Every structure is written in C-alpha cells, then in structure tokens.
Amino acid sequence: MDAMYLLELSINGAMAGLMYSLVAMGIVLIYKSSSVPNLAQGSLVMLGAYMVLAISSGLGVSMWIAIPAAMIGMFFVGVGIERFTLRRLAGRPIVMILMMTLGLDIFLRAGSMTIWGGSGRPMRIGVSDEPLFLGPLLLNRAYVVGAVVTLLLFGVFVLFFRTRRGVVLRAIADDYMASWAVGISVEGGVALSWALSSVVATTAGVLWGSIQSVDQSLALLLLKGITVGVLGGLDSLAGAILAGMLLGVLESVAAGYLDKLLGGGSRDLVVAAVLILTIMIRPHGLFGRHDIERI
C-alpha cells in the first residue's frame, strides 16, 4: 500500500512538475535569446488567463476560439513589452533590466486587480474533475492534459531552435555586439522571444486556471518557474523539463508525508530549499552552460 501511495504521489507530482516547466519554458525562451531573467513571467501567465476569459465572455465565443485569439493578443503584448520598455534599456547594466521586469510584474498584477477585481473566476476547458484510474492509481486528469501539452510545446521549441531563426536567437544571447556587427536584428530577435514567451504564458495560464481558477495568485507561479529554471539551467529547455519533473515529485511526496506531521506548508518549504541549495551548490543548474571567465 505504501509503495503504491508513493508511486501515485510521484506520478501526479511529475505531471504537476511538467506544468511548472511550462512556466519555466517562458523564462528560458527569453534568457536563451537575451540573457535576461524575466521576473514578470508569472504575471504574464495571469494576464494570458484573464485575456482568455475576457474574450470568451466579452465576445460570447467558446473557449477553443478564445484561447488561440488570446495567444495572438499576448504575442503582440510580448512584442510591445520589448518595444516600449526593454529596448530603451539596451546596453544598460543587467540589474536595470531585471528591475524593469520586476516593475512590469507589479504593474500587471495591480492592473489586473483594477480591471477584473480579486475574486477567482473559473476556467472551464472541458477537463473532467473525475480522477483517471490507471490500475490502482488515481491520476489527476488536469495534470495529464497539462503534461501532454507541455511535452508537445517542448518538442516544438526544440525544433524551432534548430531553425535559422532559432540559431539567430541563440547568437543574440551569446553576444549582442557581435550579432549587431554581422547584421542581425537584435531588437527583432529579443521581441520575438518575448512574444513566444507570452504565448507560452497564456498556455500555462489556461491550464493552471482550469485547476485553481483565475485570479492574481496565478502570478505566484513565478516562484515555481524560477526554481525550475534555475535548477535545470536558465538556458536549457530540456533542463526545464527534467527539473520540473524532479521538483514536482519532491513537492508531492513531501506534501503527502510531511503535511500530516507539520500541518501543511511543506510544498513551499521544498521549493524554497531547492532554490537556495541550487544557487549555493550549482548556480548554473543541472544542465545549464557553465561559462568560465579567465583573467
């Protein structure tokens, strides 16, 4: 019985972790093209979910029309963020760009509270609340759907970074000045990475919104996404997938066994501990590139 319980916790945790990876993928996409850690990714997840609901209710269309429409809208939101905020900071110290993304996070959360209020809104995408039985194991259907979507998007982006445009984005991340020197549109590449990241954020917002409803708490997924990104390596998509699964398993198993003893809260403790230990022991992550500077 204990072994089956542990297996059930591990499988559900791994699938939830893949959904964390979806948030981390948005962070990795921007970092791979501009070397900027995006602290606004959680708010983009929240904004994407709100945009889906706004289109669905405002235009009276089904979710399956509202979701791609919101993705298109968020694509241009990402382009706008780069064009009107980050482009002005080109060549400035990285800490200024980091603070700008933090400011965007605060602005988007405050703006959403003003427009939509703080009450949760259901996101109904047709996934049943009934568990999926796999022999004696009970699996969360929403996690199964989220895991499949995450793996499909991972495959799409692996192929994308092998295309000419994907190689250009990687070149921009390696050296802005060299990219400019050979005629690469650095601004266009960075804008594309923000646009793609915003589309991924919308996907994550829909999936997580269907599980926990849509409100400002979706922005808190930033902590899970950052932890997964740092653990896997901020420039590694594969690392984000594997790190997400690892974090999800640790979190689920800890909650399954320790919450009974501690009275709850062990999930957040695990996430914080993983983030702190990773930065202390392996700051470039499990699969990230370790750049060595020689003096």
Stockholm file with secondary structure:
# STOCKHOLM 1.0

chainA/1-295         MDAMYLLELSINGAMAGLMYSLVAMGIVLIYKSSSVPNLAQGSLVMLGAYMVLAISSGLGVSMWIAIPAAMIGMFFVGVGIERFTLRRLAGRPIVMILMMTLGLDIFLRAGSMTIWGGSGRPMRIGVSDEPLFLGPLLLNRAYVVGAVVTLLLFGVFVLFFRTRRGVVLRAIADDYMASWAVGISVEGGVALSWALSSVVATTAGVLWGSIQSVDQSLALLLLKGITVGVLGGLDSLAGAILAGMLLGVLESVAAGYLDKLLGGGSRDLVVAAVLILTIMIRPHGLFGRHDIERI
#=GR chainA/1-295 SS CHHHHHHHHHHHHHHHHHHHHHHHHHHHHHHHHHCCCCTTHHHHHHHHHHHHHHHHHHHTCCHHHHHHHHHHHHHHHHHHHIIIIIGGGTTSCHHHHHHHHHHHHHHHHHHHHHHHCSSCBCCCCSCCSSCEEETTEEECHHHHHHHHHHHHHHHHHHHHTTSHHHHHHHHHHHCHHHHHHTTCCHHHHHHHHHHHHHHHHHHHHHHHHHHHCBSGGGGGHHHHHHHHHHHHCTTCHHHHHHHHHHHHHHHHHHHHHHHHHHSSCHHHHHHHHHHHHHHHHCTTTTTSCCCCCCC
#=GC SS_cons         CHHHHHHHHHHHHHHHHHHHHHHHHHHHHHHHHHCCCCTTHHHHHHHHHHHHHHHHHHHTCCHHHHHHHHHHHHHHHHHHHIIIIIGGGTTSCHHHHHHHHHHHHHHHHHHHHHHHCSSCBCCCCSCCSSCEEETTEEECHHHHHHHHHHHHHHHHHHHHTTSHHHHHHHHHHHCHHHHHHTTCCHHHHHHHHHHHHHHHHHHHHHHHHHHHCBSGGGGGHHHHHHHHHHHHCTTCHHHHHHHHHHHHHHHHHHHHHHHHHHSSCHHHHHHHHHHHHHHHHCTTTTTSCCCCCCC
//
